[in-house]
Amino acid sequence: MTASSTHSKNPAVGWDIAATAKADNGEKIARAQIIVSGSSEYDETFDPPINNWQEQLTQQGQYPGSNVVQVIITSDKGDNTESYDSWS
C-alpha cells in the first residue's frame, strides 16, 4: 500500500491538502482518514474496498504556523499504512 499527501498555500486562507493512496497487488483500500494538526478532517470507509483513492481538502491548517497532516489507509486485511507531511 502506498499513501502520500502534499500541501500548497490557499490564496484565501490556510492550506490545500491533496492525499492519495494506491493498493498493491492482492489488497484493497477499505478505509481512508486524513488528520490535520490532530483534528480528524476526513474519514471514509469503502464497501466494497477500492484500488485507488484521492481526496483534496481546502483551507486547512494554520498560516502562519506549524502543521502536520497524517494520512491513514486501512487495507481490506486490516493493516494500516500511514503517511506524514509537516511544515511551518
Summary of the structure (lengths in Angstrom):
residues: 88
radius of gyration: 13.2
end to end distance: 27.8
largest distance: 42.1
contacts: 269
relative contact order: 0.33
helix: 0%
strand: 70%
